[in-house]
Amino acid sequence: MKCNVGTIDKVVRIIIGVVIIGLGFYFKSLWGAIGAIPLFTAFIGWCPAYLPLGISTCKEK
């Protein structure tokens, strides 16, 4: 898997993931588990949704 998630994208994904999980706890809803998806993609540095679209926010080396 080639990295396709850049640094700013990772930070945004982590913030969004934490907010979604926090809202899930606040509203006592299992929908908060969806927040694990942006966290997971941020930590591995690869987003499967970017692949068919040809998007990459990662700087080329």
MODELLER restraints for C-alpha pairs under 7 A, 6 or more apart:
rsr = mdl.restraints
at = mdl.atoms
rsr.add(forms.Gaussian(group=physical.xy_distance, feature=features.Distance(at['CA:3:A'], at['CA:45:A']), mean=5.48, stdev=0.5))
rsr.add(forms.Gaussian(group=physical.xy_distance, feature=features.Distance(at['CA:3:A'], at['CA:46:A']), mean=5.24, stdev=0.5))
rsr.add(forms.Gaussian(group=physical.xy_distance, feature=features.Distance(at['CA:3:A'], at['CA:58:A']), mean=6.52, stdev=0.5))
rsr.add(forms.Gaussian(group=physical.xy_distance, feature=features.Distance(at['CA:4:A'], at['CA:45:A']), mean=6.48, stdev=0.5))
rsr.add(forms.Gaussian(group=physical.xy_distance, feature=features.Distance(at['CA:4:A'], at['CA:46:A']), mean=5.27, stdev=0.5))
rsr.add(forms.Gaussian(group=physical.xy_distance, feature=features.Distance(at['CA:4:A'], at['CA:47:A']), mean=6.61, stdev=0.5))
rsr.add(forms.Gaussian(group=physical.xy_distance, feature=features.Distance(at['CA:4:A'], at['CA:56:A']), mean=4.42, stdev=0.5))
rsr.add(forms.Gaussian(group=physical.xy_distance, feature=features.Distance(at['CA:4:A'], at['CA:57:A']), mean=5.77, stdev=0.5))
rsr.add(forms.Gaussian(group=physical.xy_distance, feature=features.Distance(at['CA:4:A'], at['CA:58:A']), mean=5.07, stdev=0.5))
rsr.add(forms.Gaussian(group=physical.xy_distance, feature=features.Distance(at['CA:5:A'], at['CA:45:A']), mean=5.05, stdev=0.5))
rsr.add(forms.Gaussian(group=physical.xy_distance, feature=features.Distance(at['CA:5:A'], at['CA:46:A']), mean=5.57, stdev=0.5))
rsr.add(forms.Gaussian(group=physical.xy_distance, feature=features.Distance(at['CA:5:A'], at['CA:47:A']), mean=6.67, stdev=0.5))
rsr.add(forms.Gaussian(group=physical.xy_distance, feature=features.Distance(at['CA:5:A'], at['CA:56:A']), mean=6.20, stdev=0.5))
rsr.add(forms.Gaussian(group=physical.xy_distance, feature=features.Distance(at['CA:5:A'], at['CA:57:A']), mean=5.14, stdev=0.5))
rsr.add(forms.Gaussian(group=physical.xy_distance, feature=features.Distance(at['CA:5:A'], at['CA:58:A']), mean=5.03, stdev=0.5))
rsr.add(forms.Gaussian(group=physical.xy_distance, feature=features.Distance(at['CA:6:A'], at['CA:57:A']), mean=4.65, stdev=0.5))
rsr.add(forms.Gaussian(group=physical.xy_distance, feature=features.Distance(at['CA:6:A'], at['CA:58:A']), mean=3.78, stdev=0.5))
rsr.add(forms.Gaussian(group=physical.xy_distance, feature=features.Distance(at['CA:6:A'], at['CA:59:A']), mean=6.56, stdev=0.5))
rsr.add(forms.Gaussian(group=physical.xy_distance, feature=features.Distance(at['CA:9:A'], at['CA:57:A']), mean=6.89, stdev=0.5))
rsr.add(forms.Gaussian(group=physical.xy_distance, feature=features.Distance(at['CA:10:A'], at['CA:42:A']), mean=4.68, stdev=0.5))
rsr.add(forms.Gaussian(group=physical.xy_distance, feature=features.Distance(at['CA:13:A'], at['CA:38:A']), mean=5.08, stdev=0.5))
rsr.add(forms.Gaussian(group=physical.xy_distance, feature=features.Distance(at['CA:13:A'], at['CA:39:A']), mean=6.15, stdev=0.5))
rsr.add(forms.Gaussian(group=physical.xy_distance, feature=features.Distance(at['CA:13:A'], at['CA:42:A']), mean=5.95, stdev=0.5))
rsr.add(forms.Gaussian(group=physical.xy_distance, feature=features.Distance(at['CA:14:A'], at['CA:38:A']), mean=6.49, stdev=0.5))
rsr.add(forms.Gaussian(group=physical.xy_distance, feature=features.Distance(at['CA:14:A'], at['CA:39:A']), mean=5.19, stdev=0.5))
rsr.add(forms.Gaussian(group=physical.xy_distance, feature=features.Distance(at['CA:14:A'], at['CA:42:A']), mean=6.43, stdev=0.5))
rsr.add(forms.Gaussian(group=physical.xy_distance, feature=features.Distance(at['CA:17:A'], at['CA:35:A']), mean=4.15, stdev=0.5))
rsr.add(forms.Gaussian(group=physical.xy_distance, feature=features.Distance(at['CA:17:A'], at['CA:36:A']), mean=6.11, stdev=0.5))
rsr.add(forms.Gaussian(group=physical.xy_distance, feature=features.Distance(at['CA:17:A'], at['CA:38:A']), mean=5.31, stdev=0.5))
rsr.add(forms.Gaussian(group=physical.xy_distance, feature=features.Distance(at['CA:17:A'], at['CA:39:A']), mean=5.36, stdev=0.5))
rsr.add(forms.Gaussian(group=physical.xy_distance, feature=features.Distance(at['CA:18:A'], at['CA:35:A']), mean=6.49, stdev=0.5))
rsr.add(forms.Gaussian(group=physical.xy_distance, feature=features.Distance(at['CA:20:A'], at['CA:32:A']), mean=5.40, stdev=0.5))
rsr.add(forms.Gaussian(group=physical.xy_distance, feature=features.Distance(at['CA:20:A'], at['CA:35:A']), mean=4.95, stdev=0.5))
rsr.add(forms.Gaussian(group=physical.xy_distance, feature=features.Distance(at['CA:21:A'], at['CA:32:A']), mean=4.31, stdev=0.5))
rsr.add(forms.Gaussian(group=physical.xy_distance, feature=features.Distance(at['CA:21:A'], at['CA:33:A']), mean=6.18, stdev=0.5))
rsr.add(forms.Gaussian(group=physical.xy_distance, feature=features.Distance(at['CA:21:A'], at['CA:35:A']), mean=5.11, stdev=0.5))
rsr.add(forms.Gaussian(group=physical.xy_distance, feature=features.Distance(at['CA:23:A'], at['CA:32:A']), mean=6.33, stdev=0.5))
rsr.add(forms.Gaussian(group=physical.xy_distance, feature=features.Distance(at['CA:24:A'], at['CA:30:A']), mean=6.20, stdev=0.5))
rsr.add(forms.Gaussian(group=physical.xy_distance, feature=features.Distance(at['CA:24:A'], at['CA:31:A']), mean=5.86, stdev=0.5))
rsr.add(forms.Gaussian(group=physical.xy_distance, feature=features.Distance(at['CA:24:A'], at['CA:32:A']), mean=3.69, stdev=0.5))
rsr.add(forms.Gaussian(group=physical.xy_distance, feature=features.Distance(at['CA:25:A'], at['CA:32:A']), mean=6.75, stdev=0.5))
rsr.add(forms.Gaussian(group=physical.xy_distance, feature=features.Distance(at['CA:41:A'], at['CA:47:A']), mean=5.53, stdev=0.5))
rsr.add(forms.Gaussian(group=physical.xy_distance, feature=features.Distance(at['CA:50:A'], at['CA:56:A']), mean=6.80, stdev=0.5))
